Amino acid sequence: MKKRLYLELENCIGCRSCLAACTQCGGHEERNRNYVYDVNPLVNRQTMPLMCLHCENPACARSCPAQAIQIHETGAVLSALVEKCIGCQNCTIACPYGIPKFDQEQNIMYKCDLCIDRTKDGIPPMCASVCPSNTLQWLTDEEIDNKKKQFNLDNGKWVTSMPYLEGETNVKVNLPGILQGITKLF
């Protein structure tokens, strides 16, 4: 059964455990591939993890002249292949979310690959495995639909992956009430 990364951003406490786990994950060469964003640091302490949304038609892959960015059969958009990446950085410019990072020393792009070595076998990605506040969850589509009903946000303000920017993605996002302009319902 296919699972997706689900971000319930209102739960984020800014602990940055997801970044630490990503950095220490095998195969990441001590480089984290995600961000934790301070929403409005002068007003409140709301933070949110910012990670690749694994778009179904990713701008990073479309803009790559060397076809170095592959899309796994599970929907995960992988980092650039070392043997193909020419270091042009088109992908970092094309991504509307600013996710791909560029390693100057190795002349290669890298980004979240949804821990494909784990998720292809149904194991949650490292970031979701360590998240103490349940901000990052590894759920089936049915479980995501149940959450949508539970929060009673089927009111046109439910936001999944900013469809107006990039279309359908393999990561689902529930934005905090402060970003939706509504009061928390639970």
Backbone hydrogen bonds, N-H to C=O, Kabsch-Sander energy under -0.5 kcal/mol:
donor,donor_aa,acceptor,acceptor_aa,energy
4,R,139,L,-3.6
5,L,170,N,-0.8
6,Y,137,Q,-3.2
7,L,172,K,-2.9
8,E,6,Y,-0.6
8,E,135,T,-3.0
9,L,7,L,-1.0
9,L,174,N,-1.4
10,E,174,N,-0.5
11,N,8,E,-2.2
12,C,9,L,-1.5
20,A,16,R,-1.9
21,A,17,S,-2.8
22,C,18,C,-2.1
23,T,19,L,-2.5
24,Q,20,A,-1.9
25,C,21,A,-0.7
25,C,22,C,-0.7
28,H,25,C,-1.8
30,E,23,T,-0.6
31,R,28,H,-1.9
32,N,30,E,-0.5
35,Y,50,L,-2.2
37,Y,48,M,-3.2
39,V,37,Y,-0.8
39,V,46,Q,-2.3
40,N,46,Q,-0.6
43,V,40,N,-2.1
44,N,40,N,-2.4
48,M,37,Y,-1.9
50,L,35,Y,-3.1
51,M,49,P,-0.5
56,E,168,E,-2.8
62,R,58,P,-2.2
63,S,59,A,-1.9
64,C,61,A,-0.9
67,Q,64,C,-0.9
70,Q,68,A,-0.7
70,Q,79,S,-0.5
72,H,70,Q,-0.6
72,H,76,A,-3.0
75,G,72,H,-2.5
78,L,70,Q,-2.8
78,L,76,A,-0.7
81,L,68,A,-2.5
84,K,81,L,-1.2
85,C,81,L,-2.8
93,I,89,Q,-1.4
94,A,90,N,-2.5
95,C,91,C,-1.9
98,G,95,C,-1.1
101,K,110,Y,-2.9
103,D,108,I,-2.9
104,Q,102,F,-0.8
107,N,103,D,-1.6
108,I,103,D,-1.3
110,Y,101,K,-2.5
112,C,33,R,-0.7
116,I,113,D,-0.7
118,R,115,C,-2.4
119,T,115,C,-2.8
120,K,116,I,-1.6
121,D,118,R,-1.5
122,G,119,T,-1.8
123,I,118,R,-2.0
129,S,125,P,-2.0
130,V,126,M,-1.5
131,C,127,C,-0.9
134,N,131,C,-0.7
137,Q,6,Y,-2.6
137,Q,135,T,-0.6
139,L,4,R,-2.5
139,L,137,Q,-0.7
141,D,2,K,-0.7
144,I,140,T,-2.0
145,D,141,D,-2.5
146,N,142,E,-2.2
147,K,143,E,-1.8
148,K,144,I,-2.2
149,K,145,D,-2.0
150,Q,146,N,-2.6
151,F,147,K,-2.3
152,N,149,K,-1.0
153,L,148,K,-1.4
155,N,153,L,-2.4
158,W,153,L,-0.7
160,T,158,W,-0.6
161,S,159,V,-0.6
165,L,162,M,-2.3
166,E,162,M,-1.3
167,G,163,P,-1.1
170,N,53,L,-1.3
170,N,54,H,-1.3
171,V,53,L,-0.9
172,K,5,L,-2.3
174,N,7,L,-3.1
175,L,173,V,-0.6
179,L,176,P,-1.4
180,Q,176,P,-1.3
181,G,177,G,-1.3
182,I,177,G,-2.1
